[in-house]
Protein backbone atom coordinates (compact mmCIF):
# COMPACT_ATOMS: atom_id res chain seq x y z
CA UNK A 1 0.00 0.00 0.00
CA UNK A 2 3.02 2.29 0.28
CA UNK A 3 2.15 5.65 1.78
CA UNK A 4 -1.54 4.75 1.65
CA UNK A 5 -0.84 2.44 4.62
CA UNK A 6 -1.19 5.60 6.74
CA UNK A 7 -4.87 5.88 5.86
CA UNK A 8 -5.64 2.20 5.18
CA UNK A 9 -4.31 0.51 8.34
CA UNK A 10 -6.57 2.37 10.82
CA UNK A 11 -9.54 1.02 8.85
CA UNK A 12 -8.51 -2.53 9.82
CA UNK A 13 -7.73 -1.67 13.43
CA UNK A 14 -3.98 -1.14 13.11
CA UNK A 15 -2.49 2.10 14.44
CA UNK A 16 1.18 2.57 13.59
CA UNK A 17 2.73 6.05 13.75
CA UNK A 18 3.93 6.68 10.21
CA UNK A 19 5.04 9.82 8.41
CA UNK A 20 5.10 10.35 4.68
CA UNK A 21 7.50 12.52 2.75
CA UNK A 22 7.38 13.59 -0.86
CA UNK A 23 10.95 13.17 -2.06
CA UNK A 24 12.51 14.58 -5.23
CA UNK A 25 14.56 12.28 -7.45
CA UNK A 26 16.38 13.51 -10.53
CA UNK A 27 17.81 11.87 -13.64
CA UNK A 28 21.02 13.17 -15.21
CA UNK A 29 22.49 12.53 -18.65
CA UNK A 30 26.19 12.39 -19.47
CA UNK A 31 27.60 15.54 -21.07
CA UNK A 32 27.79 15.40 -24.85
CA UNK A 33 31.18 14.19 -26.06
CA UNK A 34 32.40 13.21 -22.59
CA UNK A 35 34.60 10.12 -22.47
CA UNK A 36 32.92 8.34 -19.62
CA UNK A 37 32.23 4.93 -18.18
CA UNK A 38 28.89 3.28 -18.91
CA UNK A 39 25.91 4.24 -16.80
CA UNK A 40 23.70 1.17 -17.13
CA UNK A 41 23.22 -1.47 -14.47
CA UNK A 42 25.79 -3.57 -16.35
CA UNK A 43 28.53 -0.98 -15.83
CA UNK A 44 27.72 1.08 -12.76
CA UNK A 45 26.87 0.14 -9.17
CA UNK A 46 24.31 1.68 -6.87
CA UNK A 47 26.17 4.33 -4.86
CA UNK A 48 25.93 6.09 -1.51
CA UNK A 49 28.72 8.68 -1.38
CA UNK A 50 30.74 9.49 1.71
CA UNK A 51 31.36 13.24 1.98
CA UNK A 52 34.61 14.99 2.46
CA UNK A 53 34.84 18.40 4.10
CA UNK A 54 34.97 20.34 0.82
CA UNK A 55 31.53 19.13 -0.32
CA UNK A 56 29.92 19.76 3.08
CA UNK A 57 31.34 23.29 3.18
CA UNK A 58 30.07 24.04 -0.31
CA UNK A 59 26.61 22.70 0.54
CA UNK A 60 26.43 24.96 3.58
CA UNK A 61 27.45 27.96 1.46
CA UNK A 62 24.49 27.32 -0.84
CA UNK A 63 22.25 28.65 1.99
CA UNK A 64 19.92 25.69 1.86
CA UNK A 65 17.07 26.22 4.32
CA UNK A 66 16.57 22.57 5.29
CA UNK A 67 17.55 22.15 8.93
CA UNK A 68 20.38 19.73 8.18
CA UNK A 69 21.30 20.26 4.53
CA UNK A 70 24.96 19.44 5.09
CA UNK A 71 23.94 16.15 6.67
CA UNK A 72 21.65 15.01 3.88
CA UNK A 73 22.37 11.53 2.71
CA UNK A 74 22.53 10.97 -1.02
CA UNK A 75 22.19 7.90 -3.19
CA UNK A 76 22.13 7.03 -6.84
CA UNK A 77 21.27 4.28 -9.25
CA UNK A 78 22.54 3.50 -12.72
CA UNK A 79 20.32 3.85 -15.75
CA UNK A 80 17.83 0.96 -15.64
CA UNK A 81 14.45 1.62 -17.24
CA UNK A 82 14.39 5.41 -17.31
CA UNK A 83 17.02 7.47 -19.14
CA UNK A 84 19.77 8.98 -17.02
CA UNK A 85 21.56 8.30 -13.75
CA UNK A 86 19.10 8.61 -10.85
CA UNK A 87 20.47 10.75 -8.00
CA UNK A 88 18.56 11.93 -4.94
CA UNK A 89 18.90 13.27 -1.42
CA UNK A 90 17.52 10.78 1.12
CA UNK A 91 14.80 11.80 3.64
CA UNK A 92 14.66 15.45 2.61
CA UNK A 93 11.11 15.75 1.31
CA UNK A 94 8.16 17.75 2.60
CA UNK A 95 6.17 15.71 5.11
CA UNK A 96 2.49 14.77 4.98
CA UNK A 97 0.01 12.52 6.81
CA UNK A 98 -2.37 11.73 3.95
CA UNK A 99 -0.92 10.74 0.56
CA UNK A 100 -4.00 12.09 -1.21
CA UNK A 101 -3.18 15.50 0.30
CA UNK A 102 0.57 15.47 -0.25
CA UNK A 103 2.48 18.73 -0.78
CA UNK A 104 2.54 18.74 -4.59
CA UNK A 105 -1.27 18.58 -4.51
CA UNK A 106 -2.19 20.92 -1.63
CA UNK A 107 0.88 23.19 -1.43
CA UNK A 108 2.70 23.15 -4.76
CA UNK A 109 4.79 26.21 -3.79
CA UNK A 110 6.35 24.45 -0.75
CA UNK A 111 6.91 21.33 -2.84
CA UNK A 112 8.62 23.36 -5.59
CA UNK A 113 10.81 25.23 -3.07
CA UNK A 114 12.07 21.98 -1.57
CA UNK A 115 12.63 20.54 -5.05
CA UNK A 116 14.75 23.58 -5.93
CA UNK A 117 16.80 23.23 -2.72
CA UNK A 118 17.43 19.57 -3.42
CA UNK A 119 18.40 20.23 -7.05
CA UNK A 120 20.84 22.93 -5.89
CA UNK A 121 22.48 20.44 -3.56
CA UNK A 122 22.58 17.78 -6.30
CA UNK A 123 24.37 20.25 -8.57
CA UNK A 124 27.13 20.57 -5.94
CA UNK A 125 27.31 16.81 -5.48
CA UNK A 126 27.53 16.15 -9.23
CA UNK A 127 30.21 18.78 -9.75
CA UNK A 128 32.42 16.92 -7.24
CA UNK A 129 31.60 13.28 -7.91
CA UNK A 130 30.33 13.13 -11.49
CA UNK A 131 31.92 15.92 -13.53
CA UNK A 132 30.98 14.10 -16.74
CA UNK A 133 27.23 14.39 -16.01
CA UNK A 134 25.10 17.39 -16.93
CA UNK A 135 24.43 19.62 -13.89
CA UNK A 136 20.76 20.12 -14.75
CA UNK A 137 18.52 17.07 -14.67
CA UNK A 138 16.84 15.63 -17.73
CA UNK A 139 13.72 15.34 -15.55
CA UNK A 140 12.62 14.98 -11.94
CA UNK A 141 9.97 12.89 -10.22
CA UNK A 142 8.30 12.69 -6.85
CA UNK A 143 8.94 9.57 -4.80
CA UNK A 144 6.79 8.94 -1.75
CA UNK A 145 8.47 7.61 1.40
CA UNK A 146 6.62 6.20 4.38
CA UNK A 147 8.78 6.10 7.48
CA UNK A 148 8.39 4.69 10.95
CA UNK A 149 9.57 6.79 13.90
CA UNK A 150 12.90 4.96 14.12
CA UNK A 151 13.16 4.30 10.34
CA UNK A 152 12.96 0.56 11.00
CA UNK A 153 10.72 -1.61 8.88
CA UNK A 154 7.32 -2.61 10.29
CA UNK A 155 6.65 -6.20 9.26
CA UNK A 156 4.15 -8.33 11.15
CA UNK A 157 0.89 -10.23 11.01
CA UNK A 158 -2.44 -8.67 11.93
CA UNK A 159 -2.97 -9.48 15.64
CA UNK A 160 -6.53 -10.74 15.04
CA UNK A 161 -6.12 -12.38 11.64
CA UNK A 162 -2.82 -14.08 10.80
CA UNK A 163 -3.84 -14.29 7.14
CA UNK A 164 -3.12 -10.57 6.86
CA UNK A 165 0.53 -9.62 6.60
CA UNK A 166 1.57 -6.02 7.13
CA UNK A 167 4.71 -4.40 5.75
CA UNK A 168 5.01 -0.61 5.99
CA UNK A 169 7.22 2.18 7.22
CA UNK A 170 10.00 0.96 4.96
CA UNK A 171 11.60 4.41 5.13
CA UNK A 172 12.57 4.72 1.48
CA UNK A 173 14.08 1.23 1.23
CA UNK A 174 11.06 -0.98 0.56
CA UNK A 175 10.55 -0.45 -3.13
C-alpha distance (Angstrom), angle and dihedral (degrees) to the residues before:
residue distance angle dihedral
X1 . . .
X2 3.80 . .
X3 3.78 112.4 .
X4 3.80 90.0 -7.6
X5 3.82 86.4 74.4
X6 3.82 85.1 82.4
X7 3.79 91.2 66.4
X8 3.82 99.5 26.8
X9 3.82 102.2 51.8
X10 3.84 96.6 59.8
X11 3.81 87.3 57.3
X12 3.82 89.4 63.5
X13 3.80 95.0 42.8
X14 3.80 98.9 -95.8
X15 3.81 118.4 127.7
X16 3.80 114.0 -172.4
X17 3.81 119.9 161.0
X18 3.80 103.9 -119.6
X19 3.78 132.4 165.3
X20 3.77 126.2 -158.5
X21 3.77 126.6 -149.1
X22 3.77 129.3 -169.2
X23 3.79 104.0 -136.3
X24 3.80 127.5 -164.9
X25 3.80 119.0 -132.4
X26 3.79 122.7 -176.2
X27 3.79 135.1 -161.2
X28 3.81 120.6 -144.2
X29 3.80 130.1 -164.1
X30 3.79 125.4 -147.7
X31 3.81 114.9 -101.1
X32 3.79 114.0 -96.5
X33 3.80 111.9 -93.3
X34 3.80 94.6 9.0
X35 3.79 115.2 144.4
X36 3.76 98.7 -132.6
X37 3.76 143.3 152.2
X38 3.79 118.8 -97.7
X39 3.78 118.6 -82.3
X40 3.79 101.9 -155.4
X41 3.78 125.4 104.3
X42 3.82 87.2 -98.8
X43 3.81 92.5 62.0
X44 3.79 109.0 24.6
X45 3.81 132.7 52.9
X46 3.77 128.7 -139.9
X47 3.80 105.9 -93.5
X48 3.79 139.3 -154.0
X49 3.80 107.6 -176.8
X50 3.78 124.6 -141.8
X51 3.81 110.9 -139.7
X52 3.73 127.7 -128.1
X53 3.79 122.0 -153.7
X54 3.81 94.9 -97.5
X55 3.81 93.8 61.6
X56 3.82 93.5 45.2
X57 3.80 91.0 50.3
X58 3.79 92.1 49.6
X59 3.81 91.7 48.4
X60 3.79 90.6 52.9
X61 3.82 90.7 49.7
X62 3.81 89.5 56.9
X63 3.85 87.2 72.9
X64 3.77 93.6 -129.8
X65 3.79 109.4 -176.6
X66 3.81 97.5 -146.7
X67 3.80 108.4 113.2
X68 3.80 94.2 -117.7
X69 3.80 106.2 20.9
X70 3.80 93.5 147.6
X71 3.80 89.3 53.9
X72 3.78 96.7 50.9
X73 3.75 113.1 129.2
X74 3.77 117.1 -134.0
X75 3.78 133.2 -159.4
X76 3.75 138.6 176.3
X77 3.75 142.9 -165.8
X78 3.78 131.7 -154.4
X79 3.77 121.4 -111.6
X80 3.82 106.8 -72.9
X81 3.80 115.8 150.9
X82 3.79 101.4 -19.2
X83 3.81 122.6 59.1
X84 3.79 116.6 -100.2
X85 3.79 139.1 26.7
X86 3.82 109.7 -64.6
X87 3.82 112.3 -132.3
X88 3.79 126.4 172.1
X89 3.78 144.7 161.3
X90 3.81 110.9 -114.7
X91 3.85 121.3 -124.8
X92 3.80 96.0 -3.7
X93 3.80 101.7 116.7
X94 3.79 130.7 114.9
X95 3.80 110.4 -89.5
X96 3.80 128.0 -122.6
X97 3.82 139.2 170.8
X98 3.80 99.7 -149.8
X99 3.82 118.8 45.9
X100 3.80 90.8 -152.7
X101 3.82 87.7 59.8
X102 3.80 98.5 42.4
X103 3.81 120.5 150.4
X104 3.82 98.5 -95.8
X105 3.82 87.9 57.5
X106 3.83 103.3 39.7
X107 3.82 102.2 23.2
X108 3.81 109.5 22.4
X109 3.82 91.7 166.1
X110 3.84 93.3 60.2
X111 3.79 90.1 44.2
X112 3.82 91.5 50.8
X113 3.82 92.3 47.2
X114 3.79 91.9 53.5
X115 3.81 90.7 45.4
X116 3.81 89.4 53.9
X117 3.82 91.8 49.2
X118 3.78 91.2 50.4
X119 3.81 93.1 47.0
X120 3.82 89.7 50.5
X121 3.79 89.9 54.0
X122 3.82 91.7 46.1
X123 3.80 89.5 53.8
X124 3.82 89.0 57.8
X125 3.80 91.9 46.2
X126 3.81 93.1 49.2
X127 3.79 93.2 47.6
X128 3.82 89.0 58.1
X129 3.79 103.2 35.7
X130 3.80 106.1 24.2
X131 3.81 109.5 28.8
X132 3.82 89.8 162.1
X133 3.84 92.5 62.8
X134 3.80 124.2 86.0
X135 3.83 111.3 -102.4
X136 3.80 93.8 -136.8
X137 3.79 117.3 64.8
X138 3.77 123.5 -114.7
X139 3.81 85.9 -135.8
X140 3.80 141.9 -26.2
X141 3.79 133.4 -138.0
X142 3.76 138.2 -167.9
X143 3.78 117.1 -113.9
X144 3.79 118.6 -167.7
X145 3.81 118.3 -139.0
X146 3.78 124.5 -167.0
X147 3.78 112.3 -161.9
X148 3.76 135.0 -172.8
X149 3.81 118.4 -138.0
X150 3.82 92.8 -97.8
X151 3.84 94.9 32.5
X152 3.80 89.6 -116.0
X153 3.78 120.0 135.4
X154 3.81 118.0 -100.1
X155 3.79 107.7 -141.7
X156 3.79 120.9 159.0
X157 3.78 146.4 116.5
X158 3.79 122.8 -92.3
X159 3.83 105.8 -92.9
X160 3.82 92.6 -131.0
X161 3.80 100.6 35.6
X162 3.80 118.9 33.9
X163 3.81 90.3 -167.4
X164 3.80 88.1 75.1
X165 3.78 115.6 77.7
X166 3.79 119.5 -165.6
X167 3.80 125.5 -155.5
X168 3.81 117.7 168.7
X169 3.77 143.5 126.0
X170 3.78 89.9 59.7
X171 3.80 89.5 158.9
X172 3.79 98.0 -138.2
X173 3.81 95.1 -46.6
X174 3.80 103.3 83.9
X175 3.77 101.4 80.1
